[in-house]
């Protein structure tokens, strides 16, 4: 069982069952909806997902694959929670950052690499900080 929620705490969820592989997606839509270089999501059985509190909004769009997608988000703070598609009716794809335990997301693949932002690779020798950069 995995738990998680949004930035403001209004949305809380439980995902029961076997979590599937996590995958990076570099498509333009995923970059735009996350505001980052890629999306990292974790497959969860649809019948194992339970919204414990809060309200989700949805945004429908046809992806570059030609498949319809719904991006579900917290109505209070706008945090993306998961993506669903009729093509994969038995699963939802939870955003990796919404889990209480980040270790549940174990990346196994990346997709739409032809759309990868050229700056998305993090150089090994770059400075890093355990906390803020002040």
Residue pairs with C-beta under 8 A, 6 or more apart in sequence:
1 14
1 15
1 16
2 14
2 15
2 19
2 44
2 99
2 100
2 101
2 104
3 12
3 13
3 14
3 15
3 99
3 100
3 101
4 12
4 13
4 15
4 94
4 98
4 99
4 100
5 11
5 12
5 13
5 54
5 98
5 100
6 54
6 73
6 74
6 76
6 77
6 79
6 81
6 98
7 74
7 77
7 79
8 74
8 76
8 77
8 79
10 53
10 54
10 55
10 74
10 75
10 76
10 77
11 51
11 53
11 54
11 55
11 56
11 74
11 76
11 79
11 81
12 51
12 52
12 53
12 54
13 49
13 50
13 51
13 52
13 81
13 94
13 98
14 49
14 50
14 52
15 44
15 45
15 48
15 49
15 50
15 94
16 45
16 48
16 50
17 44
17 45
17 47
17 48
18 45
19 42
19 43
19 44
19 104
20 42
20 43
20 44
20 91
21 42
21 43
21 106
21 107
21 108
21 109
22 40
22 41
22 42
22 43
22 96
22 105
22 106
22 107
22 108
23 40
23 41
23 107
23 108
23 109
23 110
23 111
24 38
24 39
24 40
24 107
24 109
24 110
24 111
25 38
25 39
25 40
25 41
25 110
25 111
25 112
26 37
26 38
26 110
26 111
26 112
26 113
26 114
26 115
26 116
26 117
26 120
27 63
27 64
27 111
27 112
27 115
28 64
28 115
29 61
29 63
29 64
29 69
30 38
30 39
30 112
31 37
31 38
31 39
31 115
31 117
33 39
33 71
33 80
34 80
34 95
37 116
37 117
37 119
37 120
38 110
38 116
38 117
38 120
39 95
40 95
40 96
40 97
40 105
40 107
41 82
41 83
41 93
41 94
41 95
41 96
42 93
42 94
42 96
42 99
42 104
42 105
43 91
43 92
43 93
44 82
44 91
44 92
44 93
44 94
45 90
45 91
46 84
46 89
46 90
46 91
46 92
47 90
49 82
49 92
49 94
54 74
54 75
54 76
55 74
55 75
55 76
56 72
56 73
56 74
56 75
56 81
57 72
57 73
57 74
57 75
58 70
58 71
58 72
58 73
59 70
59 71
59 73
60 68
60 69
60 70
61 68
61 69
61 71
62 68
62 69
63 69
63 85
64 112
64 115
67 85
67 86
67 87
68 85
68 86
68 87
69 83
69 84
69 85
70 83
70 84
70 85
71 80
71 83
72 80
72 81
72 82
72 83
72 84
72 92
73 79
73 80
73 81
74 81
79 98
80 95
80 98
81 94
81 95
81 98
82 92
82 93
82 94
82 95
82 98
83 92
83 93
84 92
84 93
96 102
96 105
99 105
